[in-house]
């Protein structure tokens, strides 16, 4: 069965176009079958985007970028930053690349990676709306790997639904980073933040 976290989906295409407004910025996203939240930018991603403070000259990683809603929005709002977007799903990555072009983004790129397997370098910020359905074992491995790709003082931001394990995710992140805080809550979604110590 194909999922939005499948490496190479074979599901019949079902293209869709989303118009998304973040602040005063209007963005357009092309989506397709077998990608996450193809009909609209989901509530959790929208909450995460709106919870990220203004940034300057940062290197940012969008882990599990899908068709690019989070990474492209952050890149548009923070033009001095450099955004790397990765996803295991080849279809999602191709859409992200097209959406970067459609929205005339010059400070972001997208590529395929199974978790951090093909990620290079370190980042000041990692953001993710993690694929809960892959299971805690794989998701927690991504949490564990993330600290190794953050620069000292770098920050990890996640969005997780309370009913899908936000409390246990906080405990796991606390064990990895020795810190974790919930910086925003709305509609049953938690925005969770951990920092790599200097």
N, C-alpha and C positions, 0 to 999 in steps of 0.2 A: 504493500500500500504506500502511496506517495503522501508525504507530509510537507509542511512548510520548512521542516528541518531535514528533508531528504537532500542528498548530495546532487543528484541529477534527475529531477522530476520528469515523468513521462506523461503526466496528465494532459488531456486536450487543453489547448489554450483558451482562455476566456478573458480577453483584454478589457480593461476598465480604466477610466481616467478620474482622478480625484483632484478637487480644488481645495486647498488648505490655506487657512489664514492664521498666521502667528504674529501677534501684535499688529503692525501695519504692513507686514510683509505677506504677499500672496504667492503661493507656490503651487505648482502642478505636478502630480505624480501619476505616471503610468503604472498600472498593476496588472496582474494576471492570475490565473488559477495556480494553486499550490504555493502561494506566498501568504504570509500572515496579514490578516486584516485588509483584504483586497478592496473592500467597498468604501472604507474611510480610514483616516488615521485614528487608531484605537485610543480609547480614553487614557490608558496607562502611558502610552507613548507621548500623548499630548501633555499629560501632567508632568512627565519627566522633562520634556523640552522646556516647559514653563517654569521648572524648578531649578534649572541651571543658571547660575548668576552670570552677568556679563564677563567676558573673558578677553584677555589680550595676549597675543603672541604665544599661544599654547599649542602643543602637539596633542591631538585628541584622537582616540580610537573609539569607533562605534562598533562594538562586538555584537554580531548577529544583526546586521543592518537591515535585512529585508530589502525592500525596494528603495530604502534610503530616507524615510521620513525624518528620523531623528538626526542623523548625520548631516543631511542637507539643510535642515532647519537651523541647526547650530552653526554650520558654516556660513549661512546667509546672514545670521544675526551677529556673527563674530568674524568679520572678514580678515582680521590680522592673524587668525589661527589657521593651523593646518590640520585637516581632518582625514584620517584613514578609516575606510569603511570595509568591513569584512563579513562574509556569511558563508556557511557551508553549501547553501543552495545556489547552484549555478544560474538558475532562472532568476532568482532574486538579485544576484550580482549584476547580470546583464541589464535588468530593469534599473538598478541603482545607477549604473553607468549612463544609461539613457536619460534618467532624471537629473543627473548632474549636468548634462548638456542642455536639456530642456530649460532648466532654471538658471543657466549661464553661471554655474558655480565654477570658480577658478581655484579654490583652495581646498578641494576635496578629491579623493580618488576612491575607487572601489575594486576589490579583488576577492577571489575565493580562498577561504581558509577554513579548515575544520578546527574550530576553536582557535587557539593561538599557534597552530602548527606551522603556518606560513607567515606569521607576523614577525616583523623585524623592528628592532629599536625599542626605545622606551617612550612613555607618554606622560604628560602632565595630568591628563584626564582620560578615564575610560568610562564610557556610558553604555548601558545595555538594558533592553527589555528582554530578559532571558527567556528562552523557550522552555517553559515549565514542564511541558509534556515529554521532554526527553528524559525526565526523571532526575531525582536528587543526586544520584551518583555522578552523572555526567555534568550536571549543572554545578555541583560543588567543586568538581575538578576545574571548571572555568573560573570559579571564585579563587581557588588555590593558585592557579596559574597567573591570575591577574596581578597579584602583588609583584611578581617577577618582571612585569612589563610596565610598571609604574616607576617613574623617576622618584627619588626621595622627595617627600612632601606631596607627591601626586595623589589624586583622588579618584575613587571609584564611585559612580552613581548608578543605582539600579532601581527599577520599578517592579514591584511584585505585589500581587493581590494578597490581602490578609488571609483569605480562605484557601489560597494556594501555597501557603507555607512561608509567609513573610516573617513570622516570629522565629521559626527555625532558621531561616536565612540570616536573620540578625545575629542569632547565636553562633552560627557557623562563621560569619564574617568577623565577629568579635574574637573568635579563636584564632583566626588567621592574622588579622591586623592589630589585635589588642585594642581596637576601638571600633565603634559603629554607632550611628545615630539615625533616627528617623526624622528627616528634615521637612517632610510634607506628607499629608494624608488627605485623600478625597475619594469618595465613592467606593470605599473598600480597598483602594490602592495605597501602597506605601512607597515613598521615595526614600531609599536607604543610601547612606553615605559612609564610606570608610576611607581612611587616609593612610598612606604608607609613611611611616615615621622617618624623619630626616636622619 
